[in-house]
Amino acid sequence: MPTPTRASHRSRRTRETTVEVSLDLDAPSPPVVSTGLAFFDHMLEQLGRHGGLTLGVEATGDLAVDAHHSVEDVGIVLGEALAEALGDRAGVARFASVLVPLDEALVEVALDLSGRPFLHYDLGAELGPPLGTPGFDPELAEEFWRAFAHGARLTLHVNLRYGRNGHHVLEASFKAVARALRAASRLEGEGVPSTKGVL
């Protein structure tokens, strides 16, 4: 019997943003990302490449007002796409944790494809000024991960062990989530990994 395709395409249109996301968990290819925020694009590319998946993101939004709407809505749609691709989550490893360094920064991520959305996020109080052009406020990363965790219905813990450079800290966090997601979504059995029988 052929393995079901674990892929999804989701979209969201509001008065503030238009977002299209496609992903495939089992067919890695170079990510294609365009959000109007160069630094955010770079982070999403890390998520696709180190997550071992195909990722396409096309987003337009009211960046002249603020980047918050675009970043949060991409998180929502990406999370929903992941949830759809995972299906009933049968056979997945479910849990994963990883430490990822980037120069002086070290970020720890633990992830559970639990079906219960939760985010614990602690990358320190101050990660510096906005990055890239137009500027990406480092505080927006937390909003992205919160929206993602709720859309995907997963539990996500992101912690900074240490680090000073805001770019390094954020990039290490995206790479760490990617590696944890790659490990947690790996197929290693047949049944749903829960005593409840559902996730």
PyMOL commands that place a pseudoatom at each C-alpha (Angstrom):
pseudoatom trace, name=CA, resn=MET, resi=1, chain=A, elem=C, hetatm=0, pos=[0.000, 0.000, 0.000]
pseudoatom trace, name=CA, resn=PRO, resi=2, chain=A, elem=C, hetatm=0, pos=[1.495, 3.400, -0.938]
pseudoatom trace, name=CA, resn=THR, resi=3, chain=A, elem=C, hetatm=0, pos=[2.355, 5.826, 1.854]
pseudoatom trace, name=CA, resn=PRO, resi=4, chain=A, elem=C, hetatm=0, pos=[-0.147, 8.726, 2.003]
pseudoatom trace, name=CA, resn=THR, resi=5, chain=A, elem=C, hetatm=0, pos=[1.253, 12.045, 0.845]
pseudoatom trace, name=CA, resn=ARG, resi=6, chain=A, elem=C, hetatm=0, pos=[2.007, 14.332, 3.763]
pseudoatom trace, name=CA, resn=ALA, resi=7, chain=A, elem=C, hetatm=0, pos=[1.562, 17.626, 1.951]
pseudoatom trace, name=CA, resn=SER, resi=8, chain=A, elem=C, hetatm=0, pos=[-0.705, 20.641, 2.211]
pseudoatom trace, name=CA, resn=HIS, resi=9, chain=A, elem=C, hetatm=0, pos=[-1.625, 23.943, 0.635]
pseudoatom trace, name=CA, resn=ARG, resi=10, chain=A, elem=C, hetatm=0, pos=[-3.341, 26.573, 2.777]
pseudoatom trace, name=CA, resn=SER, resi=11, chain=A, elem=C, hetatm=0, pos=[-4.281, 30.205, 2.276]
pseudoatom trace, name=CA, resn=ARG, resi=12, chain=A, elem=C, hetatm=0, pos=[-5.643, 33.117, 4.276]
pseudoatom trace, name=CA, resn=ARG, resi=13, chain=A, elem=C, hetatm=0, pos=[-7.001, 36.410, 3.012]
pseudoatom trace, name=CA, resn=THR, resi=14, chain=A, elem=C, hetatm=0, pos=[-7.947, 39.327, 5.253]
pseudoatom trace, name=CA, resn=ARG, resi=15, chain=A, elem=C, hetatm=0, pos=[-8.144, 43.087, 4.859]
pseudoatom trace, name=CA, resn=GLU, resi=16, chain=A, elem=C, hetatm=0, pos=[-4.556, 43.174, 6.167]
pseudoatom trace, name=CA, resn=THR, resi=17, chain=A, elem=C, hetatm=0, pos=[-2.788, 40.242, 4.489]
pseudoatom trace, name=CA, resn=THR, resi=18, chain=A, elem=C, hetatm=0, pos=[-2.876, 37.598, 1.798]
pseudoatom trace, name=CA, resn=VAL, resi=19, chain=A, elem=C, hetatm=0, pos=[-0.900, 34.458, 2.608]
pseudoatom trace, name=CA, resn=GLU, resi=20, chain=A, elem=C, hetatm=0, pos=[-0.327, 31.266, 0.597]
pseudoatom trace, name=CA, resn=VAL, resi=21, chain=A, elem=C, hetatm=0, pos=[1.644, 28.364, 2.067]
pseudoatom trace, name=CA, resn=SER, resi=22, chain=A, elem=C, hetatm=0, pos=[2.507, 24.980, 0.596]
pseudoatom trace, name=CA, resn=LEU, resi=23, chain=A, elem=C, hetatm=0, pos=[4.587, 22.282, 2.224]
pseudoatom trace, name=CA, resn=ASP, resi=24, chain=A, elem=C, hetatm=0, pos=[5.543, 18.655, 1.817]
pseudoatom trace, name=CA, resn=LEU, resi=25, chain=A, elem=C, hetatm=0, pos=[7.066, 16.816, 4.762]
pseudoatom trace, name=CA, resn=ASP, resi=26, chain=A, elem=C, hetatm=0, pos=[8.582, 14.015, 2.718]
pseudoatom trace, name=CA, resn=ALA, resi=27, chain=A, elem=C, hetatm=0, pos=[9.969, 15.669, -0.422]
pseudoatom trace, name=CA, resn=PRO, resi=28, chain=A, elem=C, hetatm=0, pos=[12.702, 18.151, 0.493]
pseudoatom trace, name=CA, resn=SER, resi=29, chain=A, elem=C, hetatm=0, pos=[13.516, 20.848, -2.039]
pseudoatom trace, name=CA, resn=PRO, resi=30, chain=A, elem=C, hetatm=0, pos=[14.868, 24.403, -1.849]
pseudoatom trace, name=CA, resn=PRO, resi=31, chain=A, elem=C, hetatm=0, pos=[12.411, 26.727, -0.092]
pseudoatom trace, name=CA, resn=VAL, resi=32, chain=A, elem=C, hetatm=0, pos=[10.691, 29.497, -2.052]
pseudoatom trace, name=CA, resn=VAL, resi=33, chain=A, elem=C, hetatm=0, pos=[9.709, 32.363, 0.245]
pseudoatom trace, name=CA, resn=SER, resi=34, chain=A, elem=C, hetatm=0, pos=[8.522, 35.925, -0.319]
pseudoatom trace, name=CA, resn=THR, resi=35, chain=A, elem=C, hetatm=0, pos=[6.947, 38.002, 2.457]
pseudoatom trace, name=CA, resn=GLY, resi=36, chain=A, elem=C, hetatm=0, pos=[8.301, 41.490, 1.776]
pseudoatom trace, name=CA, resn=LEU, resi=37, chain=A, elem=C, hetatm=0, pos=[10.532, 41.155, 4.867]
pseudoatom trace, name=CA, resn=ALA, resi=38, chain=A, elem=C, hetatm=0, pos=[13.989, 40.016, 3.819]
pseudoatom trace, name=CA, resn=PHE, resi=39, chain=A, elem=C, hetatm=0, pos=[15.126, 38.879, 7.271]
pseudoatom trace, name=CA, resn=PHE, resi=40, chain=A, elem=C, hetatm=0, pos=[11.890, 36.959, 7.856]
pseudoatom trace, name=CA, resn=ASP, resi=41, chain=A, elem=C, hetatm=0, pos=[12.315, 35.320, 4.439]
pseudoatom trace, name=CA, resn=HIS, resi=42, chain=A, elem=C, hetatm=0, pos=[15.803, 34.250, 5.507]
pseudoatom trace, name=CA, resn=MET, resi=43, chain=A, elem=C, hetatm=0, pos=[14.433, 32.705, 8.713]
pseudoatom trace, name=CA, resn=LEU, resi=44, chain=A, elem=C, hetatm=0, pos=[11.672, 30.833, 6.887]
pseudoatom trace, name=CA, resn=GLU, resi=45, chain=A, elem=C, hetatm=0, pos=[14.225, 29.516, 4.429]
pseudoatom trace, name=CA, resn=GLN, resi=46, chain=A, elem=C, hetatm=0, pos=[16.161, 28.097, 7.406]
pseudoatom trace, name=CA, resn=LEU, resi=47, chain=A, elem=C, hetatm=0, pos=[12.964, 26.430, 8.609]
pseudoatom trace, name=CA, resn=GLY, resi=48, chain=A, elem=C, hetatm=0, pos=[12.404, 24.777, 5.234]
pseudoatom trace, name=CA, resn=ARG, resi=49, chain=A, elem=C, hetatm=0, pos=[15.978, 23.728, 4.574]
pseudoatom trace, name=CA, resn=HIS, resi=50, chain=A, elem=C, hetatm=0, pos=[16.822, 22.407, 8.047]
pseudoatom trace, name=CA, resn=GLY, resi=51, chain=A, elem=C, hetatm=0, pos=[13.342, 20.950, 8.473]
pseudoatom trace, name=CA, resn=GLY, resi=52, chain=A, elem=C, hetatm=0, pos=[13.975, 18.703, 5.467]
pseudoatom trace, name=CA, resn=LEU, resi=53, chain=A, elem=C, hetatm=0, pos=[10.768, 19.693, 3.726]
pseudoatom trace, name=CA, resn=THR, resi=54, chain=A, elem=C, hetatm=0, pos=[9.447, 21.528, 0.720]
pseudoatom trace, name=CA, resn=LEU, resi=55, chain=A, elem=C, hetatm=0, pos=[8.234, 24.961, 1.789]
pseudoatom trace, name=CA, resn=GLY, resi=56, chain=A, elem=C, hetatm=0, pos=[6.618, 27.686, -0.258]
pseudoatom trace, name=CA, resn=VAL, resi=57, chain=A, elem=C, hetatm=0, pos=[5.418, 30.943, 1.300]
pseudoatom trace, name=CA, resn=GLU, resi=58, chain=A, elem=C, hetatm=0, pos=[3.936, 33.901, -0.574]
pseudoatom trace, name=CA, resn=ALA, resi=59, chain=A, elem=C, hetatm=0, pos=[2.653, 36.757, 1.560]
pseudoatom trace, name=CA, resn=THR, resi=60, chain=A, elem=C, hetatm=0, pos=[1.669, 40.364, 1.026]
pseudoatom trace, name=CA, resn=GLY, resi=61, chain=A, elem=C, hetatm=0, pos=[0.509, 42.624, 3.806]
pseudoatom trace, name=CA, resn=ASP, resi=62, chain=A, elem=C, hetatm=0, pos=[0.193, 46.104, 5.217]
pseudoatom trace, name=CA, resn=LEU, resi=63, chain=A, elem=C, hetatm=0, pos=[3.902, 46.481, 5.934]
pseudoatom trace, name=CA, resn=ALA, resi=64, chain=A, elem=C, hetatm=0, pos=[3.562, 50.267, 5.813]
pseudoatom trace, name=CA, resn=VAL, resi=65, chain=A, elem=C, hetatm=0, pos=[1.461, 49.962, 8.976]
pseudoatom trace, name=CA, resn=ASP, resi=66, chain=A, elem=C, hetatm=0, pos=[3.512, 47.284, 10.740]
pseudoatom trace, name=CA, resn=ALA, resi=67, chain=A, elem=C, hetatm=0, pos=[5.060, 43.896, 10.035]
pseudoatom trace, name=CA, resn=HIS, resi=68, chain=A, elem=C, hetatm=0, pos=[3.083, 42.244, 12.839]
pseudoatom trace, name=CA, resn=HIS, resi=69, chain=A, elem=C, hetatm=0, pos=[0.051, 41.291, 10.732]
pseudoatom trace, name=CA, resn=SER, resi=70, chain=A, elem=C, hetatm=0, pos=[2.144, 39.621, 8.034]
pseudoatom trace, name=CA, resn=VAL, resi=71, chain=A, elem=C, hetatm=0, pos=[4.375, 37.713, 10.452]
pseudoatom trace, name=CA, resn=GLU, resi=72, chain=A, elem=C, hetatm=0, pos=[1.506, 36.472, 12.612]
pseudoatom trace, name=CA, resn=ASP, resi=73, chain=A, elem=C, hetatm=0, pos=[-0.642, 35.454, 9.647]
pseudoatom trace, name=CA, resn=VAL, resi=74, chain=A, elem=C, hetatm=0, pos=[2.221, 33.532, 8.049]
pseudoatom trace, name=CA, resn=GLY, resi=75, chain=A, elem=C, hetatm=0, pos=[2.579, 31.693, 11.366]
pseudoatom trace, name=CA, resn=ILE, resi=76, chain=A, elem=C, hetatm=0, pos=[-1.135, 30.861, 11.438]
pseudoatom trace, name=CA, resn=VAL, resi=77, chain=A, elem=C, hetatm=0, pos=[-1.222, 29.549, 7.878]
pseudoatom trace, name=CA, resn=LEU, resi=78, chain=A, elem=C, hetatm=0, pos=[2.052, 27.650, 8.143]
pseudoatom trace, name=CA, resn=GLY, resi=79, chain=A, elem=C, hetatm=0, pos=[0.844, 25.994, 11.331]
pseudoatom trace, name=CA, resn=GLU, resi=80, chain=A, elem=C, hetatm=0, pos=[-2.458, 25.025, 9.714]
pseudoatom trace, name=CA, resn=ALA, resi=81, chain=A, elem=C, hetatm=0, pos=[-0.610, 23.613, 6.708]
pseudoatom trace, name=CA, resn=LEU, resi=82, chain=A, elem=C, hetatm=0, pos=[1.589, 21.519, 8.978]
pseudoatom trace, name=CA, resn=ALA, resi=83, chain=A, elem=C, hetatm=0, pos=[-1.419, 20.200, 10.894]
pseudoatom trace, name=CA, resn=GLU, resi=84, chain=A, elem=C, hetatm=0, pos=[-3.102, 19.231, 7.632]
pseudoatom trace, name=CA, resn=ALA, resi=85, chain=A, elem=C, hetatm=0, pos=[0.037, 17.536, 6.300]
pseudoatom trace, name=CA, resn=LEU, resi=86, chain=A, elem=C, hetatm=0, pos=[0.456, 15.542, 9.522]
pseudoatom trace, name=CA, resn=GLY, resi=87, chain=A, elem=C, hetatm=0, pos=[-3.109, 14.260, 9.302]
pseudoatom trace, name=CA, resn=ASP, resi=88, chain=A, elem=C, hetatm=0, pos=[-3.981, 12.035, 12.279]
pseudoatom trace, name=CA, resn=ARG, resi=89, chain=A, elem=C, hetatm=0, pos=[-0.240, 11.955, 13.194]
pseudoatom trace, name=CA, resn=ALA, resi=90, chain=A, elem=C, hetatm=0, pos=[-0.158, 8.169, 13.124]
pseudoatom trace, name=CA, resn=GLY, resi=91, chain=A, elem=C, hetatm=0, pos=[3.345, 6.751, 13.068]
pseudoatom trace, name=CA, resn=VAL, resi=92, chain=A, elem=C, hetatm=0, pos=[5.207, 9.968, 13.917]
pseudoatom trace, name=CA, resn=ALA, resi=93, chain=A, elem=C, hetatm=0, pos=[8.010, 10.043, 16.476]
pseudoatom trace, name=CA, resn=ARG, resi=94, chain=A, elem=C, hetatm=0, pos=[5.991, 12.831, 18.176]
pseudoatom trace, name=CA, resn=PHE, resi=95, chain=A, elem=C, hetatm=0, pos=[8.689, 14.159, 20.563]
pseudoatom trace, name=CA, resn=ALA, resi=96, chain=A, elem=C, hetatm=0, pos=[12.012, 15.817, 19.785]
pseudoatom trace, name=CA, resn=SER, resi=97, chain=A, elem=C, hetatm=0, pos=[14.505, 18.137, 21.404]
pseudoatom trace, name=CA, resn=VAL, resi=98, chain=A, elem=C, hetatm=0, pos=[17.664, 19.715, 20.078]
pseudoatom trace, name=CA, resn=LEU, resi=99, chain=A, elem=C, hetatm=0, pos=[20.425, 22.164, 20.920]
pseudoatom trace, name=CA, resn=VAL, resi=100, chain=A, elem=C, hetatm=0, pos=[21.618, 24.313, 18.014]
pseudoatom trace, name=CA, resn=PRO, resi=101, chain=A, elem=C, hetatm=0, pos=[24.629, 26.649, 18.159]
pseudoatom trace, name=CA, resn=LEU, resi=102, chain=A, elem=C, hetatm=0, pos=[25.375, 29.606, 15.937]
pseudoatom trace, name=CA, resn=ASP, resi=103, chain=A, elem=C, hetatm=0, pos=[28.691, 31.151, 16.892]
pseudoatom trace, name=CA, resn=GLU, resi=104, chain=A, elem=C, hetatm=0, pos=[28.250, 32.520, 20.446]
pseudoatom trace, name=CA, resn=ALA, resi=105, chain=A, elem=C, hetatm=0, pos=[24.530, 31.663, 20.599]
pseudoatom trace, name=CA, resn=LEU, resi=106, chain=A, elem=C, hetatm=0, pos=[23.062, 28.367, 21.778]
pseudoatom trace, name=CA, resn=VAL, resi=107, chain=A, elem=C, hetatm=0, pos=[19.313, 27.712, 21.551]
pseudoatom trace, name=CA, resn=GLU, resi=108, chain=A, elem=C, hetatm=0, pos=[17.385, 24.763, 22.978]
pseudoatom trace, name=CA, resn=VAL, resi=109, chain=A, elem=C, hetatm=0, pos=[14.069, 23.595, 21.500]
pseudoatom trace, name=CA, resn=ALA, resi=110, chain=A, elem=C, hetatm=0, pos=[11.728, 20.854, 22.694]
pseudoatom trace, name=CA, resn=LEU, resi=111, chain=A, elem=C, hetatm=0, pos=[8.686, 19.954, 20.613]
pseudoatom trace, name=CA, resn=ASP, resi=112, chain=A, elem=C, hetatm=0, pos=[5.693, 17.648, 21.009]
pseudoatom trace, name=CA, resn=LEU, resi=113, chain=A, elem=C, hetatm=0, pos=[3.185, 17.019, 18.214]
pseudoatom trace, name=CA, resn=SER, resi=114, chain=A, elem=C, hetatm=0, pos=[0.664, 16.719, 21.009]
pseudoatom trace, name=CA, resn=GLY, resi=115, chain=A, elem=C, hetatm=0, pos=[-2.484, 18.145, 19.457]
pseudoatom trace, name=CA, resn=ARG, resi=116, chain=A, elem=C, hetatm=0, pos=[-2.410, 20.693, 22.302]
pseudoatom trace, name=CA, resn=PRO, resi=117, chain=A, elem=C, hetatm=0, pos=[-1.162, 24.164, 21.326]
pseudoatom trace, name=CA, resn=PHE, resi=118, chain=A, elem=C, hetatm=0, pos=[1.275, 25.724, 23.759]
pseudoatom trace, name=CA, resn=LEU, resi=119, chain=A, elem=C, hetatm=0, pos=[4.318, 27.979, 23.465]
pseudoatom trace, name=CA, resn=HIS, resi=120, chain=A, elem=C, hetatm=0, pos=[7.007, 28.679, 26.014]
pseudoatom trace, name=CA, resn=TYR, resi=121, chain=A, elem=C, hetatm=0, pos=[9.410, 31.228, 24.550]
pseudoatom trace, name=CA, resn=ASP, resi=122, chain=A, elem=C, hetatm=0, pos=[12.421, 32.772, 26.262]
pseudoatom trace, name=CA, resn=LEU, resi=123, chain=A, elem=C, hetatm=0, pos=[15.142, 34.228, 24.078]
pseudoatom trace, name=CA, resn=GLY, resi=124, chain=A, elem=C, hetatm=0, pos=[16.046, 36.976, 26.525]
pseudoatom trace, name=CA, resn=ALA, resi=125, chain=A, elem=C, hetatm=0, pos=[14.645, 40.418, 27.092]
pseudoatom trace, name=CA, resn=GLU, resi=126, chain=A, elem=C, hetatm=0, pos=[16.554, 42.358, 24.447]
pseudoatom trace, name=CA, resn=LEU, resi=127, chain=A, elem=C, hetatm=0, pos=[17.692, 41.147, 21.035]
pseudoatom trace, name=CA, resn=GLY, resi=128, chain=A, elem=C, hetatm=0, pos=[18.589, 44.529, 19.617]
pseudoatom trace, name=CA, resn=PRO, resi=129, chain=A, elem=C, hetatm=0, pos=[17.132, 46.730, 16.884]
pseudoatom trace, name=CA, resn=PRO, resi=130, chain=A, elem=C, hetatm=0, pos=[15.092, 45.586, 13.871]
pseudoatom trace, name=CA, resn=LEU, resi=131, chain=A, elem=C, hetatm=0, pos=[16.978, 43.413, 11.395]
pseudoatom trace, name=CA, resn=GLY, resi=132, chain=A, elem=C, hetatm=0, pos=[16.992, 43.747, 7.610]
pseudoatom trace, name=CA, resn=THR, resi=133, chain=A, elem=C, hetatm=0, pos=[15.138, 46.110, 5.306]
pseudoatom trace, name=CA, resn=PRO, resi=134, chain=A, elem=C, hetatm=0, pos=[12.303, 46.697, 5.884]
pseudoatom trace, name=CA, resn=GLY, resi=135, chain=A, elem=C, hetatm=0, pos=[13.032, 46.099, 9.538]
pseudoatom trace, name=CA, resn=PHE, resi=136, chain=A, elem=C, hetatm=0, pos=[12.045, 42.883, 11.299]
pseudoatom trace, name=CA, resn=ASP, resi=137, chain=A, elem=C, hetatm=0, pos=[11.592, 43.545, 15.019]
pseudoatom trace, name=CA, resn=PRO, resi=138, chain=A, elem=C, hetatm=0, pos=[13.059, 40.541, 16.906]
pseudoatom trace, name=CA, resn=GLU, resi=139, chain=A, elem=C, hetatm=0, pos=[9.986, 40.567, 19.171]
pseudoatom trace, name=CA, resn=LEU, resi=140, chain=A, elem=C, hetatm=0, pos=[7.906, 39.448, 16.182]
pseudoatom trace, name=CA, resn=ALA, resi=141, chain=A, elem=C, hetatm=0, pos=[9.543, 36.015, 16.264]
pseudoatom trace, name=CA, resn=GLU, resi=142, chain=A, elem=C, hetatm=0, pos=[7.607, 35.167, 19.418]
pseudoatom trace, name=CA, resn=GLU, resi=143, chain=A, elem=C, hetatm=0, pos=[4.339, 36.175, 17.739]
pseudoatom trace, name=CA, resn=PHE, resi=144, chain=A, elem=C, hetatm=0, pos=[5.220, 33.968, 14.770]
pseudoatom trace, name=CA, resn=TRP, resi=145, chain=A, elem=C, hetatm=0, pos=[5.937, 30.918, 16.905]
pseudoatom trace, name=CA, resn=ARG, resi=146, chain=A, elem=C, hetatm=0, pos=[2.804, 31.426, 19.001]
pseudoatom trace, name=CA, resn=ALA, resi=147, chain=A, elem=C, hetatm=0, pos=[0.636, 31.580, 15.877]
pseudoatom trace, name=CA, resn=PHE, resi=148, chain=A, elem=C, hetatm=0, pos=[2.480, 28.594, 14.413]
pseudoatom trace, name=CA, resn=ALA, resi=149, chain=A, elem=C, hetatm=0, pos=[2.092, 26.452, 17.545]
pseudoatom trace, name=CA, resn=HIS, resi=150, chain=A, elem=C, hetatm=0, pos=[-1.634, 27.167, 17.714]
pseudoatom trace, name=CA, resn=GLY, resi=151, chain=A, elem=C, hetatm=0, pos=[-2.197, 26.585, 14.009]
pseudoatom trace, name=CA, resn=ALA, resi=152, chain=A, elem=C, hetatm=0, pos=[-0.234, 23.319, 14.080]
pseudoatom trace, name=CA, resn=ARG, resi=153, chain=A, elem=C, hetatm=0, pos=[-1.644, 22.190, 17.439]
pseudoatom trace, name=CA, resn=LEU, resi=154, chain=A, elem=C, hetatm=0, pos=[1.747, 21.418, 18.926]
pseudoatom trace, name=CA, resn=THR, resi=155, chain=A, elem=C, hetatm=0, pos=[3.662, 22.138, 22.118]
pseudoatom trace, name=CA, resn=LEU, resi=156, chain=A, elem=C, hetatm=0, pos=[6.819, 24.180, 21.576]
pseudoatom trace, name=CA, resn=HIS, resi=157, chain=A, elem=C, hetatm=0, pos=[9.491, 25.293, 24.027]
pseudoatom trace, name=CA, resn=VAL, resi=158, chain=A, elem=C, hetatm=0, pos=[12.184, 27.683, 22.749]
pseudoatom trace, name=CA, resn=ASN, resi=159, chain=A, elem=C, hetatm=0, pos=[14.917, 28.739, 25.167]
pseudoatom trace, name=CA, resn=LEU, resi=160, chain=A, elem=C, hetatm=0, pos=[18.151, 30.674, 24.851]
pseudoatom trace, name=CA, resn=ARG, resi=161, chain=A, elem=C, hetatm=0, pos=[20.978, 29.019, 26.760]
pseudoatom trace, name=CA, resn=TYR, resi=162, chain=A, elem=C, hetatm=0, pos=[23.257, 31.969, 25.970]
pseudoatom trace, name=CA, resn=GLY, resi=163, chain=A, elem=C, hetatm=0, pos=[24.065, 34.424, 23.199]
pseudoatom trace, name=CA, resn=ARG, resi=164, chain=A, elem=C, hetatm=0, pos=[24.402, 38.138, 22.489]
pseudoatom trace, name=CA, resn=ASN, resi=165, chain=A, elem=C, hetatm=0, pos=[23.956, 38.744, 18.768]
pseudoatom trace, name=CA, resn=GLY, resi=166, chain=A, elem=C, hetatm=0, pos=[20.272, 39.087, 17.871]
pseudoatom trace, name=CA, resn=HIS, resi=167, chain=A, elem=C, hetatm=0, pos=[20.716, 37.711, 14.356]
pseudoatom trace, name=CA, resn=HIS, resi=168, chain=A, elem=C, hetatm=0, pos=[22.583, 34.663, 15.654]
pseudoatom trace, name=CA, resn=VAL, resi=169, chain=A, elem=C, hetatm=0, pos=[20.030, 34.005, 18.405]
pseudoatom trace, name=CA, resn=LEU, resi=170, chain=A, elem=C, hetatm=0, pos=[17.025, 34.199, 16.072]
pseudoatom trace, name=CA, resn=GLU, resi=171, chain=A, elem=C, hetatm=0, pos=[18.651, 32.153, 13.329]
pseudoatom trace, name=CA, resn=ALA, resi=172, chain=A, elem=C, hetatm=0, pos=[19.683, 29.462, 15.813]
pseudoatom trace, name=CA, resn=SER, resi=173, chain=A, elem=C, hetatm=0, pos=[16.085, 29.349, 17.090]
pseudoatom trace, name=CA, resn=PHE, resi=174, chain=A, elem=C, hetatm=0, pos=[14.603, 28.841, 13.616]
pseudoatom trace, name=CA, resn=LYS, resi=175, chain=A, elem=C, hetatm=0, pos=[17.162, 26.159, 12.812]
pseudoatom trace, name=CA, resn=ALA, resi=176, chain=A, elem=C, hetatm=0, pos=[16.492, 24.453, 16.145]
pseudoatom trace, name=CA, resn=VAL, resi=177, chain=A, elem=C, hetatm=0, pos=[12.729, 24.362, 15.616]
pseudoatom trace, name=CA, resn=ALA, resi=178, chain=A, elem=C, hetatm=0, pos=[13.345, 23.038, 12.109]
pseudoatom trace, name=CA, resn=ARG, resi=179, chain=A, elem=C, hetatm=0, pos=[15.557, 20.202, 13.331]
pseudoatom trace, name=CA, resn=ALA, resi=180, chain=A, elem=C, hetatm=0, pos=[13.139, 19.309, 16.137]
pseudoatom trace, name=CA, resn=LEU, resi=181, chain=A, elem=C, hetatm=0, pos=[10.182, 19.334, 13.754]
pseudoatom trace, name=CA, resn=ARG, resi=182, chain=A, elem=C, hetatm=0, pos=[12.089, 17.146, 11.317]
pseudoatom trace, name=CA, resn=ALA, resi=183, chain=A, elem=C, hetatm=0, pos=[12.772, 14.585, 14.055]
pseudoatom trace, name=CA, resn=ALA, resi=184, chain=A, elem=C, hetatm=0, pos=[9.307, 14.695, 15.649]
pseudoatom trace, name=CA, resn=SER, resi=185, chain=A, elem=C, hetatm=0, pos=[7.466, 14.284, 12.334]
pseudoatom trace, name=CA, resn=ARG, resi=186, chain=A, elem=C, hetatm=0, pos=[9.643, 11.354, 11.207]
pseudoatom trace, name=CA, resn=LEU, resi=187, chain=A, elem=C, hetatm=0, pos=[7.602, 8.222, 10.585]
pseudoatom trace, name=CA, resn=GLU, resi=188, chain=A, elem=C, hetatm=0, pos=[8.756, 5.374, 12.794]
pseudoatom trace, name=CA, resn=GLY, resi=189, chain=A, elem=C, hetatm=0, pos=[5.652, 3.249, 13.358]
pseudoatom trace, name=CA, resn=GLU, resi=190, chain=A, elem=C, hetatm=0, pos=[2.007, 2.863, 12.434]
pseudoatom trace, name=CA, resn=GLY, resi=191, chain=A, elem=C, hetatm=0, pos=[-0.244, 3.762, 15.334]
pseudoatom trace, name=CA, resn=VAL, resi=192, chain=A, elem=C, hetatm=0, pos=[-0.922, 7.137, 16.915]
pseudoatom trace, name=CA, resn=PRO, resi=193, chain=A, elem=C, hetatm=0, pos=[1.751, 7.644, 19.614]
pseudoatom trace, name=CA, resn=SER, resi=194, chain=A, elem=C, hetatm=0, pos=[-0.634, 8.316, 22.482]
pseudoatom trace, name=CA, resn=THR, resi=195, chain=A, elem=C, hetatm=0, pos=[-2.425, 6.182, 25.076]
pseudoatom trace, name=CA, resn=LYS, resi=196, chain=A, elem=C, hetatm=0, pos=[-5.560, 8.135, 24.170]
pseudoatom trace, name=CA, resn=GLY, resi=197, chain=A, elem=C, hetatm=0, pos=[-5.404, 6.867, 20.614]
pseudoatom trace, name=CA, resn=VAL, resi=198, chain=A, elem=C, hetatm=0, pos=[-5.605, 10.375, 19.150]
pseudoatom trace, name=CA, resn=LEU, resi=199, chain=A, elem=C, hetatm=0, pos=[-3.402, 13.469, 19.004]
for i in range(1, 199): cmd.bond("trace and resi %d" % i, "trace and resi %d" % (i + 1))
show_as sticks, trace
zoom trace
